[in-house]
Every structure is written in structure tokens, then in C-alpha cells.
Amino acid sequence: KVEGAGLREINGIYRRTGTNDGVSKFMKTSRYNGRSVDFMLFRCKLTDGTRRWYISIVPENAHPGTTQDIDFYAAGPSQQHSMLDPTIPPRDGWMAIPSNGGGSPAPHVYPKESDVVGDNEMGYL
């Protein structure tokens, strides 16, 4: 569950929709700028080798983590989070990306244990 985002459309329950960068990715359909869009919460590996979590609009039929995404919030690697479990989204440490419309405050992400599931199972966030 995503809560507290300045961009209210981001908030809500996300469902698991496969994997990206070897970990679960999640999606939520909502209204944004007068149209129905899919917000995606995913992790990707950047060109410098670091991994970062994003909440974005990913173009239809596109792979998450490209310059085509509209990124609203991001969470970088943190020492504490990577010691816990880097395969699930961090609860805290999210930053707004104001140039794309991500407003303050940044959200909190509340993953459930069911988020760490096999490829044939459905999880919720």
C-alpha cells in the first residue's frame, strides 16, 4: 500500500504484475490528468550499476526503467534497507521528482509479506 504521497493519485493498493530487475513490480490504475493511467512501482538497475525504486507511469507495452517513463517518486539504495531486504520496496526514503509532477510529501510504502512471492503467485502492496 502506498500512502501519504503529495500526488494523491499515487496513493492506494498496488497489485503484483510480474518482475523487473529480478524482483516483483506492482501496478495501480488511477485517473491522472483526466485519463486512466497505470502507475507502476518497480526497481531498476541504473547505468552506473546502482538500483533504485520508482513510482512512474510506464508507456504501454514498454519495459520499466527507460527515459520514456514519467517518474514521480524514487527511492535510492539505503544502508539500512539493503541490510533488511533489497528485493522489496523500501517503506521510507522516497523522494519527489517535482519536474514530473511528484509533489511533496513523498509517500510511504507498506509492503506485505505476500509481496515476496514466486512468479506464479499474486501479491499486493
PAMARBA-389503 format. One record per residue: residue in one letter; x, y, z of N, C-alpha, C, CB in turn; residue number from 1. Coordinates in Angstrom, 2 decimals. Each point is the difference from the previous one (the first is absolute). Glycine has a CB too. Layout:
% residues N
(node A,(X,Y,Z),(X,Y,Z),(X,Y,Z),(X,Y,Z),NUM)
...
***
This chain:
% residues 125
(node K,(0.86,-1.18,0.00),(-0.86,1.18,0.00),(0.89,1.23,0.00),(-1.86,-1.22,1.23),1)
(node V,(1.51,2.19,-2.04),(0.73,1.27,-0.07),(-0.88,1.07,0.64),(1.26,-0.70,-2.13),2)
(node E,(-0.69,1.44,3.09),(-0.75,1.03,0.73),(0.80,1.27,0.13),(-1.21,-1.78,1.25),3)
(node G,(0.51,2.89,-1.17),(0.60,1.27,0.36),(0.67,0.76,-1.13),(0.30,-0.98,2.16),4)
(node A,(-0.43,0.53,-3.39),(0.64,0.71,-1.12),(-0.70,1.33,-0.26),(0.68,-2.20,-1.02),5)
(node G,(0.11,3.22,0.74),(-0.56,1.30,-0.34),(-0.85,-0.06,-1.26),(1.96,1.06,1.08),6)
(node L,(-1.60,-1.91,-2.00),(-0.82,-0.27,-1.19),(-0.97,-1.11,0.40),(1.86,0.70,-1.66),7)
(node R,(-3.08,-0.30,2.01),(-0.96,-0.93,0.61),(-0.31,-1.22,-0.86),(-0.95,1.94,1.16),8)
(node E,(1.02,-1.79,-2.49),(-0.33,-1.10,-0.89),(0.93,-1.20,0.18),(-0.88,1.67,-1.62),9)
(node I,(2.06,-1.42,2.19),(1.00,-1.05,0.22),(-0.43,-0.92,1.15),(1.81,1.54,-0.84),10)
(node N,(-2.53,-1.00,1.81),(-0.36,-0.74,1.20),(-0.98,-1.14,-0.31),(0.37,2.09,1.35),11)
(node G,(-0.24,-3.18,-0.59),(-0.95,-1.10,-0.13),(0.69,-1.36,-0.01),(-1.49,1.53,-1.25),12)
(node I,(0.71,-2.52,0.87),(0.46,-1.39,-0.03),(0.56,-0.31,-1.39),(-1.71,-0.67,1.76),13)
(node Y,(2.90,0.10,-1.78),(0.64,-0.42,-1.25),(-0.02,-1.52,-0.05),(1.49,2.08,-0.07),14)
(node R,(-1.68,-2.65,-1.10),(0.02,-1.46,-0.13),(1.26,-0.43,-0.76),(-2.53,-0.08,0.04),15)
(node R,(3.02,-1.08,0.29),(1.20,-0.53,-0.64),(-0.31,-0.36,-1.45),(0.86,-0.88,2.22),16)
(node T,(0.01,1.30,-3.13),(-0.22,-0.24,-1.43),(1.25,-0.57,-0.67),(-1.67,1.86,-0.03),17)
(node G,(2.35,-2.73,0.70),(1.19,-0.59,-0.59),(1.26,0.49,0.68),(-1.19,-0.19,-2.17),18)
(node T,(2.29,0.19,1.41),(1.28,0.40,0.56),(0.72,0.98,-0.91),(0.16,-2.22,1.15),19)
(node N,(0.77,2.93,-0.56),(0.93,0.87,-0.71),(1.28,0.02,0.82),(-1.87,1.44,-1.04),20)
(node D,(3.00,-1.51,0.42),(1.29,-0.03,0.69),(0.05,-1.14,1.03),(0.20,2.49,-0.33),21)
(node G,(-0.89,-3.59,0.03),(0.05,-1.18,0.85),(-0.84,0.06,1.26),(2.21,-0.30,-0.87),22)
(node V,(-3.02,1.36,1.03),(-0.87,0.12,1.18),(-1.42,0.36,-0.45),(1.97,0.71,1.43),23)
(node S,(-2.93,-0.84,-0.52),(-1.39,0.30,-0.32),(-0.18,1.45,-0.41),(-0.72,-1.76,1.60),24)
(node K,(-0.19,1.98,-2.56),(-0.45,1.35,-0.34),(-1.50,0.04,0.24),(1.87,0.35,-1.73),25)
(node F,(-2.41,0.85,1.96),(-1.38,0.16,0.41),(-0.66,1.09,-0.83),(0.58,-0.76,2.33),26)
(node M,(-1.92,0.67,-2.48),(-0.71,0.97,-0.81),(-1.33,0.37,0.65),(1.09,-0.93,-2.06),27)
(node K,(-1.51,2.16,1.79),(-1.29,0.52,0.47),(-0.57,0.88,-1.10),(0.72,-0.08,2.45),28)
(node T,(-1.97,-0.12,-2.81),(-0.66,0.83,-0.99),(-0.74,1.12,0.72),(-0.24,-1.97,-1.60),29)
(node S,(0.40,3.19,1.08),(-0.63,1.15,0.62),(-0.25,1.07,-1.06),(1.12,-0.51,2.21),30)
(node R,(-1.87,1.54,-1.85),(-0.21,1.15,-0.88),(1.15,0.98,0.21),(-2.53,-0.29,0.06),31)
(node Y,(3.05,0.83,-1.14),(1.07,1.00,0.07),(-0.14,0.91,-1.21),(1.56,-1.58,1.25),32)
(node N,(-1.64,2.87,-1.00),(-0.20,0.98,-1.07),(-1.19,-0.36,-0.88),(2.45,0.46,0.02),33)
(node G,(-3.53,-0.93,0.61),(-1.23,-0.26,-0.72),(-0.04,-1.30,-0.78),(-0.22,2.39,-0.13),34)
(node R,(1.22,-3.24,0.29),(-0.03,-1.28,-0.72),(0.43,-1.13,0.93),(0.48,1.19,-2.18),35)
(node S,(-0.83,-2.41,1.79),(0.38,-1.17,0.77),(1.44,-0.39,-0.35),(-2.42,-0.79,0.08),36)
(node V,(3.25,0.65,0.95),(1.41,-0.37,-0.21),(0.37,-1.10,0.98),(0.57,2.33,-0.81),37)
(node D,(0.51,-3.03,0.49),(0.54,-1.02,0.88),(1.26,0.56,0.65),(-0.95,-1.87,-1.41),38)
(node F,(0.91,2.00,2.74),(1.19,0.36,0.76),(0.74,-1.29,0.33),(-1.09,2.11,0.97),39)
(node M,(2.40,-2.12,-1.17),(0.79,-1.19,0.27),(1.03,0.29,1.07),(-0.36,-0.79,-2.35),40)
(node L,(0.53,-0.13,3.26),(1.02,0.06,1.04),(0.98,-1.13,-0.32),(-1.60,1.00,1.79),41)
(node F,(2.85,-0.65,-2.06),(0.97,-0.99,-0.46),(1.41,0.39,0.39),(-1.51,-0.56,-1.91),42)
(node R,(2.40,-0.41,1.84),(1.43,0.24,0.21),(0.71,-0.19,-1.32),(-0.12,-0.75,2.42),43)
(node C,(1.13,1.59,-2.67),(0.81,-0.20,-1.20),(1.46,0.31,0.31),(-1.97,0.59,-1.46),44)
(node K,(2.82,-1.13,0.61),(1.44,0.20,0.12),(0.39,1.15,-0.92),(0.41,-2.46,0.56),45)
(node L,(0.24,3.47,0.02),(0.42,1.17,-0.77),(1.31,-0.26,-0.73),(-1.17,1.48,1.66),46)
(node T,(1.53,-0.59,-2.56),(1.22,-0.19,-0.80),(1.26,-0.04,0.85),(-1.15,1.14,-1.88),47)
(node D,(1.12,-0.51,3.07),(1.18,-0.03,0.88),(0.03,-1.24,0.89),(0.01,2.49,-0.03),48)
(node G,(-0.98,-3.40,-0.16),(-0.03,-1.25,0.74),(-0.82,0.02,1.28),(2.19,-0.41,-0.95),49)
(node T,(-2.62,1.60,1.41),(-0.83,0.06,1.20),(-1.43,-0.39,-0.34),(1.47,1.82,0.97),50)
(node R,(-2.21,-2.19,0.04),(-1.40,-0.36,-0.19),(-0.86,1.02,0.74),(0.57,-2.46,-0.24),51)
(node R,(-1.68,2.80,-0.37),(-0.90,1.02,0.56),(-1.44,-0.45,-0.25),(1.72,1.86,-0.39),52)
(node W,(-2.58,-1.55,1.36),(-1.43,-0.26,-0.13),(-0.68,1.25,-0.53),(0.06,-1.67,1.88),53)
(node Y,(-1.08,1.50,-2.71),(-0.75,1.11,-0.59),(-1.49,-0.26,0.09),(1.91,0.48,-1.55),54)
(node I,(-2.66,0.62,1.62),(-1.44,-0.03,-0.25),(-0.19,0.90,-1.21),(-0.67,-0.41,2.49),55)
(node S,(0.20,-0.18,-3.57),(0.01,0.67,-1.31),(-1.20,-0.41,-0.82),(2.49,0.09,0.05),56)
(node I,(-2.69,0.66,-1.13),(-0.86,-0.46,-1.09),(0.95,-0.54,-1.06),(-1.90,1.70,0.50),57)
(node V,(1.74,-2.98,-0.81),(0.82,-0.65,-1.02),(-0.87,-0.11,-1.25),(1.40,-1.32,1.73),58)
(node P,(-0.89,1.77,-2.90),(-0.82,-0.10,-1.21),(-0.48,-1.44,-0.25),(1.28,1.94,-0.95),59)
(node E,(-2.47,-2.05,0.38),(-0.58,-1.31,-0.28),(0.94,-0.84,-0.84),(-2.29,1.00,0.15),60)
(node N,(2.43,-2.26,0.21),(0.86,-0.97,-0.67),(1.48,0.38,0.03),(-1.91,-0.53,-1.46),61)
(node A,(2.32,1.38,2.39),(1.41,0.38,0.13),(0.60,-0.66,1.24),(-0.45,2.21,-1.15),62)
(node H,(1.74,-2.37,1.15),(0.72,-0.56,1.13),(0.26,1.11,1.02),(1.09,-1.78,-1.49),63)
(node P,(-1.37,1.56,2.78),(0.26,1.03,1.01),(1.48,0.32,0.13),(-2.04,-0.76,1.23),64)
(node G,(2.33,2.02,-0.93),(1.39,0.40,0.25),(0.67,0.65,-1.18),(0.12,-1.83,1.60),65)
(node T,(-0.90,2.42,-2.50),(0.59,0.71,-1.14),(-0.30,1.49,0.11),(-0.25,-2.05,-1.45),66)
(node T,(0.81,2.83,0.56),(-0.24,1.44,-0.02),(-1.42,0.34,-0.46),(2.43,0.35,-0.45),67)
(node Q,(-3.18,-1.35,0.00),(-1.39,0.23,-0.41),(-0.95,0.05,1.20),(0.49,-1.14,-2.17),68)
(node D,(-0.04,0.64,3.32),(-0.84,0.00,1.20),(-0.22,1.43,0.48),(0.87,-2.27,0.64),69)
(node I,(-2.02,2.50,-0.02),(-0.25,1.25,0.73),(0.14,-0.34,1.47),(-1.58,0.97,-1.81),70)
(node D,(2.72,-0.62,2.39),(0.32,-0.35,1.39),(-0.52,1.08,0.95),(2.04,-1.26,-0.77),71)
(node F,(-2.80,0.83,1.79),(-0.55,0.92,0.99),(0.73,-0.06,1.33),(-2.19,-0.24,-1.12),72)
(node Y,(2.60,-0.96,1.53),(0.71,-0.19,1.26),(1.08,-1.06,-0.19),(-2.06,0.65,1.34),73)
(node A,(3.16,-0.49,-0.60),(1.10,-0.96,-0.08),(0.56,-0.23,1.39),(0.55,0.72,-2.35),74)
(node A,(-0.02,-1.92,2.55),(0.67,-0.35,1.26),(1.30,-0.68,-0.36),(-2.20,-0.24,1.27),75)
(node G,(3.28,0.83,-0.81),(1.31,-0.57,-0.29),(0.38,-1.04,1.01),(0.66,2.12,-1.04),76)
(node P,(0.47,-2.75,0.79),(0.46,-1.01,0.95),(0.38,0.65,1.32),(0.81,-1.44,-1.89),77)
(node S,(-1.21,0.82,2.97),(0.40,0.51,1.31),(0.66,-1.14,0.75),(-1.88,1.72,0.05),78)
(node Q,(2.82,-1.39,0.77),(0.73,-1.01,0.78),(-0.97,-0.86,0.80),(1.99,1.52,0.13),79)
(node Q,(-2.91,-0.88,0.58),(-0.91,-0.74,0.85),(-0.91,-0.89,-0.83),(0.08,1.85,1.69),80)
(node H,(-0.62,-1.31,-2.79),(-0.93,-0.78,-0.82),(0.70,-1.19,-0.63),(-1.33,2.06,-0.45),81)
(node S,(2.52,-1.86,-0.09),(0.68,-1.10,-0.67),(0.39,-1.10,0.98),(0.84,1.61,-1.72),82)
(node M,(-0.69,-1.25,2.99),(0.30,-1.04,1.00),(-1.27,-0.79,0.32),(1.85,1.43,0.96),83)
(node L,(-3.02,-0.80,-1.09),(-1.25,-0.70,0.29),(-0.36,-0.93,-1.14),(-0.78,1.93,1.40),84)
(node D,(0.34,-1.39,-2.52),(-0.36,-0.81,-1.16),(-0.10,0.91,-1.22),(-1.22,-1.68,1.45),85)
(node P,(2.22,1.70,-2.31),(-0.01,0.89,-1.16),(-0.97,-0.44,-1.09),(2.36,0.53,0.51),86)
(node T,(-3.03,-1.68,-0.32),(-0.91,-0.48,-1.04),(-1.42,0.51,0.17),(1.41,-2.02,-0.17),87)
(node I,(-1.69,2.75,1.25),(-1.32,0.60,0.17),(0.17,1.51,0.11),(-0.89,-2.09,1.15),88)
(node P,(-0.12,2.84,-1.56),(0.12,1.47,0.03),(0.21,0.51,1.42),(-1.46,0.14,-2.02),89)
(node P,(2.29,0.90,2.18),(0.20,0.56,1.33),(-1.22,0.75,0.49),(2.44,0.17,-0.48),90)
(node R,(-2.65,-0.18,1.77),(-1.13,0.73,0.60),(0.25,1.50,-0.08),(-0.47,-1.93,1.55),91)
(node D,(1.67,2.35,-1.18),(0.34,1.42,0.09),(1.15,0.32,-0.96),(-0.77,0.07,2.40),92)
(node G,(1.12,1.19,-2.45),(1.13,0.42,-0.83),(-0.38,0.36,-1.42),(1.39,-1.44,1.39),93)
(node W,(-2.67,1.58,-1.66),(-0.46,0.38,-1.33),(0.19,1.50,-0.20),(-1.68,-1.89,-0.01),94)
(node M,(1.99,2.29,-1.21),(0.18,1.41,-0.35),(-0.96,0.35,-1.13),(2.44,-0.05,0.72),95)
(node A,(-3.03,1.24,-0.63),(-0.85,0.49,-1.08),(0.85,0.44,-1.17),(-1.74,0.73,1.65),96)
(node I,(1.23,-0.93,-2.86),(0.64,0.51,-1.22),(-0.93,1.09,-0.53),(1.18,-2.25,-0.55),97)
(node P,(-1.00,3.49,1.05),(-0.95,1.07,-0.30),(-0.10,0.35,-1.48),(0.49,0.88,2.24),98)
(node S,(0.56,-1.05,-3.00),(-0.04,0.36,-1.42),(-1.02,-0.82,-0.77),(2.39,0.65,0.15),99)
(node N,(-2.76,-1.81,0.37),(-0.99,-0.84,-0.66),(-1.36,0.03,0.71),(1.86,-1.45,-0.78),100)
(node G,(-1.97,2.23,1.85),(-1.27,0.11,0.70),(-0.06,-0.72,1.32),(-1.01,0.21,-2.18),101)
(node G,(2.11,-0.84,2.59),(0.02,-0.65,1.31),(0.09,1.06,1.08),(1.10,-2.04,-0.96),102)
(node G,(-2.15,2.18,1.75),(-0.05,1.06,0.99),(0.35,-0.49,1.39),(-1.70,1.12,-1.37),103)
(node S,(2.12,-0.19,2.20),(0.29,-0.31,1.39),(-1.32,-0.08,0.76),(2.26,1.14,-0.12),104)
(node P,(-2.33,-1.97,1.13),(1.07,-0.86,0.49),(0.15,-1.25,-0.86),(-0.41,0.86,2.31),105)
(node A,(1.56,-1.49,-2.17),(0.23,-1.28,-0.66),(-0.79,-1.08,0.73),(2.31,0.73,-0.77),106)
(node P,(-2.66,-1.80,0.08),(-0.82,-1.04,0.63),(0.77,-0.91,0.94),(-1.44,0.08,-2.00),107)
(node H,(0.67,-0.88,2.72),(0.50,-1.13,0.76),(-0.57,-1.24,-0.69),(0.17,1.31,2.23),108)
(node V,(0.62,-2.35,-2.32),(-0.43,-1.24,-0.63),(-0.05,-1.07,1.07),(1.00,0.65,-2.24),109)
(node Y,(-2.12,-1.33,2.33),(-0.21,-1.01,1.03),(-0.14,-1.37,-0.67),(-1.10,1.69,1.53),110)
(node P,(2.22,-2.36,-1.80),(-0.10,-1.33,-0.62),(-0.51,-1.04,0.98),(1.86,0.62,-1.53),111)
(node K,(-2.53,-1.62,0.99),(-0.45,-1.14,0.79),(0.95,-1.15,-0.26),(-2.42,0.76,-0.08),112)
(node E,(2.42,-1.74,0.96),(0.86,-1.17,-0.20),(-0.32,-0.70,-1.30),(0.18,-0.27,2.47),113)
(node S,(-1.43,0.36,-2.92),(-0.39,-0.66,-1.24),(0.63,0.65,-1.22),(-2.14,-0.65,1.07),114)
(node D,(2.83,1.79,-0.88),(0.66,0.65,-1.13),(1.17,-0.82,-0.53),(-0.69,2.20,0.93),115)
(node V,(1.27,-3.01,-0.09),(1.14,-0.81,-0.43),(-0.57,-1.37,-0.35),(1.69,1.28,1.48),116)
(node V,(-2.13,-1.41,-2.72),(-0.67,-1.22,-0.45),(0.65,-0.49,-1.27),(-2.16,0.74,1.05),117)
(node G,(1.89,-1.98,-1.39),(0.50,-0.57,-1.23),(-0.70,0.58,-1.22),(0.55,-2.07,1.23),118)
(node D,(-0.02,1.77,-2.41),(-0.54,0.57,-1.24),(-1.44,-0.41,-0.29),(2.30,0.00,-0.86),119)
(node N,(-2.78,-1.10,1.42),(-1.35,-0.45,-0.31),(-1.02,0.42,1.04),(1.01,-1.91,-1.16),120)
(node E,(-0.60,2.71,2.13),(-0.90,0.43,1.06),(-0.32,1.48,-0.12),(0.92,-1.78,1.50),121)
(node M,(-2.00,2.21,-0.88),(-0.40,1.39,-0.03),(0.25,0.62,1.37),(-1.74,-0.48,-1.78),122)
(node G,(2.38,1.61,1.80),(0.23,0.72,1.25),(-0.55,1.40,-0.09),(2.05,-1.37,0.42),123)
(node Y,(-2.27,1.99,0.71),(-0.53,1.35,0.05),(0.91,0.87,0.84),(-2.35,-0.85,-0.29),124)
(node L,(2.30,2.12,0.03),(0.81,0.97,0.70),(-0.90,1.11,0.46),(2.04,-0.58,-1.35),125)
***
